[in-house]
Every structure is written in structure tokens, then in C-alpha cells.
Amino acid sequence: MSTRCNVLIVEEAPEVAGALRRQIEALGCHVEVALSGDVGVSLAQEKTFDLIILDIMLSGSDGLEVCRRVRARRAYTPVLMVSARTNDIDRVCGLEMDAEDYMTRPYSAGELVARVRSLFRCVDALCEQVGKGCRVLRVGDALTIDPESREVRVRGTPVVLTHKEYELLLLFVRNPGRVYSRAELLEAVWGDSHDTYEHAVECHINRLRAKIDRDPSKPKLLHTVWGVGYKFSAAGNRSSPERSRSRAGLRQSEP
């Protein structure tokens, strides 16, 4: 497993928090516990964590609000939401708030450990990619993406993307002209465990489009292919299918 070991558990039931703590500490992790959402936000702002395990059912600031406030920070921290609720709406809301994973109680200790290990592997892969010295991606004069700093600029102006919005954009920019279905985007960005929550993809696409296109109602970069899915036009305009399949407009700057 990754050498990352700083985990924050946000859970207001002391007995549940204690059980979670023992399970995560058994993996060799250092664990801190917040018994309220507000305390969890304060700890997340004061310290650096490699994973946050977050109960959605909190009094005061609930789990969705805590996740939103954590995601407002520039530093990326993966979030695993946990809840006794089984309503699909709650799962979708958790994914829309950009949580990496969502578990419902009751669950086995083995499942929890597997999910945590999976999240650590994803972060390790991201760090390995950054460590290889990724080049800045440019889409004409409209868009630049620096994979090392995760900075995105639209016509020279920095824009703040959530983790999932950034991963979607990177996937599209690296594969211009390719049409992705919602199911394919879920598998590529969220993973197989979320293949039933296609509404989350649509919400993230709409938010991403609003941030990178001048007029989201008439997009020039991120297009809807009706009845199929979505594609990215590297040329920055409504190009023909033949031109869309090329890499026109996409180049990498010299390292």
C-alpha cells in the first residue's frame, strides 16, 4: 500500500468513529477523528490529509456541505463518503459534490479496507504521472492545462475545477474528437463501481462546459453528440467529423 498514512474521519457517533479508526489504523495509517462537520472542515483546512472518510448524516454542517467546503481548497484530498442511507439520490449528490467513492452501511471491514486501498492506489498513480514531468497541454489560444500543477487557464485566466471536472477535461483534451458515452466516462473517471449513476456525469459536464466555453449554450469545445454522449473539439470550433478525429489544434509545449 502507499506510504500515505494521514486519514481524517468525520463521524459524530463516537462508537462508529472508534470502530472506523481501529480499522484504518490497522493499515498503518495515522488517524484523526472529528465528531462534527465543522470540526472536520477546520482540521481539513489546518492540516494535510491523504484521505477523508466522511459520514453524510451529520448535524450542523452535513457531509455534503463538508465535502463542498473541502473541495473549495486548492489542495486535492480524496473523499470517501459513508452513510446508512440507501437512497440513490444521496449517492448521486455525493458524487456530484466530487467525492471519490460512496459506501452504504452495513458494510464489511474487508470492503472498507479494499475501498481505502483503491483510493490510495489512484492517488499514487496520479503522483507517479506528475513525477514523470508531464508537458503543458494547449488547445489553440483558448485553453492550457498544466498536469504538474493541475492549473487550467481559459484564454489566460485561471479557472478552478473540481477533481472530477479536471479529470474529465484531461481525458477529453488527450482524446480530441473521440465520442464518449456517459457509461464510458463513468468507467474512465469514476470507476466501475459507479456505473449506475450517469446523472452525475451530466452534471459534471454541464459545470465543466460553463467554465471553459464562452457561451455554454453554443459550445465550441465540449459538445453533446445527441443520443451518444460527448466529445471535445481540439480546434475550438464546430468542425466536421473528419477534422474532429484529427489532433488539429492540440499540441504540447516543449518541456
N, C-alpha and C positions, 0 to 999 in steps of 0.2 A: 504494500500500500504506500501511498505518498507519504513523505515525511511531514506533510502539513498536519498540524495537530491542534489548532486552536478552534474550538467549537463553542458557539453560543446557543443555549437552549432557552427559548422564551415560552414558558408554560406556567400558568398561575396555580395549578394544582400541585402542591409540594410533593405528594406521593408519586404522581406521574412524572414530575420533573426529576425526582430522585431515581426512579427506575430508568429513565432515559439516560441520565448521567452515568449510571453504572454500566449500561450497555455501550455507550460511546467511549468511556474511559477504558473499557476492556480492549479497545482497539489501539490503545496507547496514546489517545488524544488528551489534551488539556481542555477541560470543560468549565465554562461559567454558566450560571443559571440566572435568569431574570424572571421574577414572579409576576411581572406585569408588562404590558406592551410599552408603556412609557419608559420603564427602566431598560427594556430591551433596546429601544431606539437610542437612549443615552449611551449605553455600553457600545452599541454598534458605531456610534459617532466618535467615541473616545478611543476605542481600541481597534486593532486589526484582527479579523476572524477569517478562517478559511472555510467555514460553513456555519449557517444559521439554521437551526431546527425550530420551526415557528408554529405554534398552535393557532388555528384560525379563530377559535372561540375564546377571546379574551375580553374581559370587562374594560371599560375605558377605550383606549385605542385597540381595536381588534387586529387580528392577524393581517388582514388585507391592508389596513392603514399603516401598520408597522412595515409591511413589505414595500408599500409605496414610498415611505419616507427613507427606507434603506436604499431603494433604487434611485432616489434623488441624488445620492452621493456619487462622485466620480469613480471612487474605488469599487471594483466589482467583487461581490461576495455571493456565492451560490446560496440559494434558499430552498430548504425542504419544508413544505407545509404539511402539518399533521392535523387531522380533525376527526371527530366522531361523526360528523355529518357525512351522509352518503349521497346527498343531492348533487346531480351533475352540474347544476348552476354554480354551486360553491367551487367545484373543481375548475370549471371554466374561468370563474372570477380569479382564482388563484393563479392560473396560467396567464390570464390577461395582465395580472399585476407583475408578470415576469418571474414567477417562482420557477425554479428548475424542475421541481418534482412535487408530487402531492400524494400523500398516503392517508388512508382512512382507517380508523380503529374499528375493530381489533385487528392487529397485525402481529406477526411473529417476530421474535428478536432476530431471526435469520433474515427476514425480509428487510428489516430496518438496516441491518449491517450491510446487506447487499446494495441497498439504495445509496447508503453513505459512501461505500467503496466506489460505486459507479460515478458519483459526483466528483470524488477526488480524482478519479482517472480522467474525467473530462477536463478538469482544471489543469492537471498535469500535461495533457495533450496540448492545451492552449498555450501553456508556458513554454513547452518544447518548440511549438511553432514560432512563437515570438523570439525565442532564443536563436533561431536559425537566421535571423536578420531579414525578415520579410520586407519586400520593397513596397514603396508607396504606390497605390493604385490610383490612376487618373482616368476619369471619364470626360473626355473633351475638356471644356473650360467650366463645366458645371459642378463636378464632384471630385473630391480627393479623399482617399482613405489611407490612413497610416496604420497598418496592422500591429506595429510595435507599440505605439502609444494608444491605439484604438481611437484616434482622433478622426472625426469626419468633418469635412468642410463643404459647404454648398455655396458655390460662387464666392469663395474666400471667407465665408462666415462660418465659424464653428457651430455645429448643431449637436445637441445632447440626445443620444439614443439609448434606449434600454438595452440590456444584454441580448435579448431575443431579436429586437429590431436590428441591432448591429450584425448579428449572425445571419439574419435573413438578407440584409443588404450585401454582406460579403459573399454569400452564396450566389446571389443574382449577378453581382459585378464580375465574379470569376467565371460565370457561365452565361454570357450575354446571348440573348436570342433563344435560349432554351426555355420551353414552356414547362412549368412545374404545376402539378395538381396540388390541391390542399393536402392530400394524403402524403404525397412525396415530400412536401415542405415539413409536415409534422415529423416524418421519419428522419429527415436530414437535420432538423434544428431542435426538435423536442425529444425525439427518440420514439422507439416503437411503443412505449407504454402509454402514449397519448394519442393513439390512432383514432380515437372516437371523438376527439374534441376539435373538429375542423373549424368551429366558430372562432376559436382562439386565433387561428391563422388569419382569418378575415379581419379581425380587429387589429392585429399587429400590422398587417399590410396597409390598412387604411391610415393608421398612425404614421407609419414609415413614409407613405406617399405624401402625407400632409407636410412632412419635414423636408423632403428632398425635391418635390416638384413645385414650381411657381404656382400653378393652378391645379390642385388635385382633381378638379372636375374634368380637366383636359390634360391628363398626364403625358409627359414627354419621355419619362424614364421608366417608370414602373407601370406596366399595362395589364389590364384584365383581358384574358382570352376567354370570351364568354363560353360557358359550358365545359371549359377545360381547366383553367387555372390562371397563372400569372407568368409574365416574362419581363425581362429587363432589356431595354434598348440602349446599348452602349453608345450609339450615335446621338442619343439625346433627342430623337425626333421620331415621328411615326414612319418608320422605314418599311420597305417591302419585306416579305418573309425571307427572300434570298439574302437581302442585306442584313437582316436581323441575325441570321445564322452565322454571319462573319464576325470577326472581332474588331470591326471598324469602330474607331473612337475610343478603344480601350488600349491603354499602353501602361507600361511600368517604368517608373523613373529609375535612373541608374542609382545603385546603392551608394 
